[in-house]
Every structure is written in C-alpha cells, then in structure tokens.
Amino acid sequence: MVAELPTSPTPPPGDRRAPSSGGPGPPQAATAERIDVVAVARDAVHVGVGLGILALQRFQADRPDLEAKLTELGLAPAAWATRQFGELLERQVAALVGAPRPSRRP
C-alpha cells in the first residue's frame, strides 16, 4: 500500500528552500511510485527465476522417460540431442552454483 504523499509544491514549515517548480528532483509522489515499481519488478524477477528452476527440475526429472519414448519411436537423434541438452544444463547449473558435477551414468 502506498502512503498518500502531499503533492503541493509548498515546502513543509521550517524549510527555507524556495518552492520547487519541477526542479532537478522528482516530486515525492513519483518517488513513492518508483519504489513500488522497483519492488514489483524485483518480485517479478524472483517469480520468473523460481518458475525457471521448476521448469528445469521438471525437464531433468522427465528426461529419462522422454529419451526412452523418442528411442522407442525410432527418433534416436532426438533422444541423443535431449541427453546432450540435459548434460549441458547440468554442467551450467553446477558451474553456476559451484557444486561438483554429478558422476556420469554408464
């Protein structure tokens, strides 16, 4: 919830500055709105990253079944590409988080 800020150009009592006529700084109401936009943008980025992580985990969990189905349908090159993509993702995530790469399965 955004607090109502005065939009009057009159300075508060005791302020010796001249009333602003849209000088270099933004009005207080615009600053409060900007803070809310930044918070919403930050939340949107966090949600986007979270959804990306969930999608990656779902792909990794379903990858063996997908490879088996593609091979069963005679699409061995697609199964190979899926395996290569999964291994690439594993390497990139491991490098990103600094975790050791899991051992390769035979």
C-alpha positions as YAML, in Angstrom:
chain: A
units: angstrom
residues:
- id: 1
  name: MET
  ca: [0.00, 0.00, 0.00]
- id: 2
  name: VAL
  ca: [1.37, 3.38, -0.97]
- id: 3
  name: ALA
  ca: [1.03, 6.16, 1.57]
- id: 4
  name: GLU
  ca: [-0.64, 9.33, 0.38]
- id: 5
  name: LEU
  ca: [2.03, 11.98, -0.04]
- id: 6
  name: PRO
  ca: [1.32, 15.66, -0.40]
- id: 7
  name: THR
  ca: [1.53, 16.87, -3.97]
- id: 8
  name: SER
  ca: [1.57, 20.55, -3.07]
- id: 9
  name: PRO
  ca: [4.76, 22.36, -4.13]
- id: 10
  name: THR
  ca: [4.76, 24.19, -0.80]
- id: 11
  name: PRO
  ca: [7.65, 23.12, 1.44]
- id: 12
  name: PRO
  ca: [6.94, 21.92, 5.00]
- id: 13
  name: PRO
  ca: [7.10, 24.51, 7.81]
- id: 14
  name: GLY
  ca: [10.67, 25.42, 8.73]
- id: 15
  name: ASP
  ca: [12.04, 24.54, 5.27]
- id: 16
  name: ARG
  ca: [13.95, 27.57, 3.94]
- id: 17
  name: ARG
  ca: [14.16, 26.34, 0.36]
- id: 18
  name: ALA
  ca: [12.06, 28.02, -2.26]
- id: 19
  name: PRO
  ca: [9.03, 26.09, -3.55]
- id: 20
  name: SER
  ca: [10.08, 23.70, -6.30]
- id: 21
  name: SER
  ca: [8.78, 24.25, -9.79]
- id: 22
  name: GLY
  ca: [9.72, 20.80, -11.01]
- id: 23
  name: GLY
  ca: [13.45, 21.25, -10.43]
- id: 24
  name: PRO
  ca: [16.06, 18.52, -10.73]
- id: 25
  name: GLY
  ca: [14.49, 16.01, -8.35]
- id: 26
  name: PRO
  ca: [11.22, 14.10, -8.79]
- id: 27
  name: PRO
  ca: [8.22, 15.02, -6.65]
- id: 28
  name: GLN
  ca: [7.67, 12.90, -3.56]
- id: 29
  name: ALA
  ca: [4.64, 11.10, -5.01]
- id: 30
  name: ALA
  ca: [6.65, 10.00, -8.05]
- id: 31
  name: THR
  ca: [9.41, 8.70, -5.76]
- id: 32
  name: ALA
  ca: [6.90, 6.62, -3.79]
- id: 33
  name: GLU
  ca: [5.50, 5.19, -7.03]
- id: 34
  name: ARG
  ca: [9.01, 4.41, -8.25]
- id: 35
  name: ILE
  ca: [9.73, 2.49, -5.06]
- id: 36
  name: ASP
  ca: [6.61, 0.40, -5.63]
- id: 37
  name: VAL
  ca: [7.59, -0.25, -9.26]
- id: 38
  name: VAL
  ca: [11.04, -1.38, -8.18]
- id: 39
  name: ALA
  ca: [9.54, -3.74, -5.57]
- id: 40
  name: VAL
  ca: [7.10, -5.18, -8.11]
- id: 41
  name: ALA
  ca: [9.89, -5.62, -10.67]
- id: 42
  name: ARG
  ca: [12.08, -7.36, -8.10]
- id: 43
  name: ASP
  ca: [9.21, -9.69, -7.17]
- id: 44
  name: ALA
  ca: [8.56, -10.43, -10.85]
- id: 45
  name: VAL
  ca: [12.22, -11.37, -11.36]
- id: 46
  name: HIS
  ca: [12.12, -13.67, -8.34]
- id: 47
  name: VAL
  ca: [8.95, -15.35, -9.61]
- id: 48
  name: GLY
  ca: [10.50, -15.72, -13.08]
- id: 49
  name: VAL
  ca: [13.66, -17.31, -11.69]
- id: 50
  name: GLY
  ca: [11.59, -19.63, -9.50]
- id: 51
  name: LEU
  ca: [9.47, -20.75, -12.45]
- id: 52
  name: GLY
  ca: [12.62, -21.31, -14.49]
- id: 53
  name: ILE
  ca: [14.08, -23.50, -11.76]
- id: 54
  name: LEU
  ca: [10.87, -25.51, -11.53]
- id: 55
  name: ALA
  ca: [10.83, -26.00, -15.32]
- id: 56
  name: LEU
  ca: [14.47, -27.14, -15.27]
- id: 57
  name: GLN
  ca: [13.77, -29.62, -12.47]
- id: 58
  name: ARG
  ca: [10.71, -30.93, -14.31]
- id: 59
  name: PHE
  ca: [12.74, -31.40, -17.51]
- id: 60
  name: GLN
  ca: [15.50, -33.20, -15.65]
- id: 61
  name: ALA
  ca: [13.01, -35.50, -13.91]
- id: 62
  name: ASP
  ca: [11.16, -36.34, -17.13]
- id: 63
  name: ARG
  ca: [14.25, -36.58, -19.34]
- id: 64
  name: PRO
  ca: [14.87, -40.36, -19.00]
- id: 65
  name: ASP
  ca: [11.25, -41.11, -19.95]
- id: 66
  name: LEU
  ca: [11.42, -38.69, -22.87]
- id: 67
  name: GLU
  ca: [14.66, -40.25, -24.14]
- id: 68
  name: ALA
  ca: [13.15, -43.75, -23.89]
- id: 69
  name: LYS
  ca: [9.99, -42.73, -25.77]
- id: 70
  name: LEU
  ca: [11.97, -40.98, -28.51]
- id: 71
  name: THR
  ca: [14.21, -44.03, -28.95]
- id: 72
  name: GLU
  ca: [11.16, -46.31, -28.98]
- id: 73
  name: LEU
  ca: [9.61, -44.19, -31.75]
- id: 74
  name: GLY
  ca: [12.77, -44.50, -33.82]
- id: 75
  name: LEU
  ca: [13.92, -40.96, -33.12]
- id: 76
  name: ALA
  ca: [17.35, -41.81, -31.73]
- id: 77
  name: PRO
  ca: [18.91, -38.49, -32.89]
- id: 78
  name: ALA
  ca: [16.26, -36.57, -30.92]
- id: 79
  name: ALA
  ca: [16.93, -38.75, -27.86]
- id: 80
  name: TRP
  ca: [20.67, -38.06, -28.24]
- id: 81
  name: ALA
  ca: [20.01, -34.30, -28.52]
- id: 82
  name: THR
  ca: [17.81, -34.42, -25.42]
- id: 83
  name: ARG
  ca: [20.55, -36.21, -23.49]
- id: 84
  name: GLN
  ca: [23.18, -33.73, -24.64]
- id: 85
  name: PHE
  ca: [20.97, -30.78, -23.71]
- id: 86
  name: GLY
  ca: [20.33, -32.26, -20.26]
- id: 87
  name: GLU
  ca: [24.04, -32.79, -19.66]
- id: 88
  name: LEU
  ca: [24.77, -29.23, -20.79]
- id: 89
  name: LEU
  ca: [22.17, -27.93, -18.33]
- id: 90
  name: GLU
  ca: [23.70, -29.98, -15.54]
- id: 91
  name: ARG
  ca: [27.17, -28.57, -16.26]
- id: 92
  name: GLN
  ca: [25.92, -25.00, -16.42]
- id: 93
  name: VAL
  ca: [23.93, -25.27, -13.19]
- id: 94
  name: ALA
  ca: [26.87, -26.92, -11.43]
- id: 95
  name: ALA
  ca: [29.19, -24.13, -12.61]
- id: 96
  name: LEU
  ca: [26.67, -21.51, -11.55]
- id: 97
  name: VAL
  ca: [26.22, -22.78, -8.01]
- id: 98
  name: GLY
  ca: [29.79, -24.06, -7.64]
- id: 99
  name: ALA
  ca: [28.65, -27.58, -6.89]
- id: 100
  name: PRO
  ca: [30.60, -30.60, -8.08]
- id: 101
  name: ARG
  ca: [29.17, -32.17, -11.21]
- id: 102
  name: PRO
  ca: [27.37, -35.46, -10.59]
- id: 103
  name: SER
  ca: [29.12, -38.55, -11.88]
- id: 104
  name: ARG
  ca: [28.08, -39.78, -15.32]
- id: 105
  name: ARG
  ca: [25.83, -42.77, -15.54]
- id: 106
  name: PRO
  ca: [27.03, -45.71, -17.64]
...
